[in-house]
Amino acid sequence: MKEAFEKQQEFQKILGNDTSSQEYKNLMFLGLFGEVGEVMRETKVKAHRPNQVFDKTKFLNECADVQLYLFNLVLSATSFEEFQKIVEQKQKINFMRLQNGS
């Protein structure tokens, strides 16, 4: 994942985006919400449409778009290493909550 994060960081630099600006963050949030909607569309969750077919490739491509927007938001605030530590800490907390029943 680190390499993918760094490639996304390089991509934003090539585009000339100021990843520290509020405007950038706002645009990334809007893009993220749009991509999450596309993931939902690809899950075919509408009960009144029983003949829907799940397309794994389309679903995973939309998930990749979501991941890239998340990378963009994270790189607007911190490094990959710092974020990785935060994710690992959060996972430990979640497992502790599970074990404690809370």
Residue pairs with C-beta under 8 A, 6 or more apart in sequence:
1 80
1 84
2 80
2 84
4 67
4 71
5 71
5 74
5 75
5 80
6 80
8 68
8 71
8 72
8 75
9 19
9 71
9 75
12 19
12 72
12 75
17 24
18 24
19 72
19 75
19 76
20 76
24 72
24 76
25 73
25 76
28 69
28 72
28 73
28 76
29 73
31 69
31 72
32 66
32 69
32 70
32 73
35 62
35 65
35 66
35 69
36 66
38 62
38 65
39 59
39 62
39 63
39 66
41 62
42 54
42 55
42 58
42 59
42 62
43 54
43 59
44 52
44 53
44 54
46 52
74 80
74 83
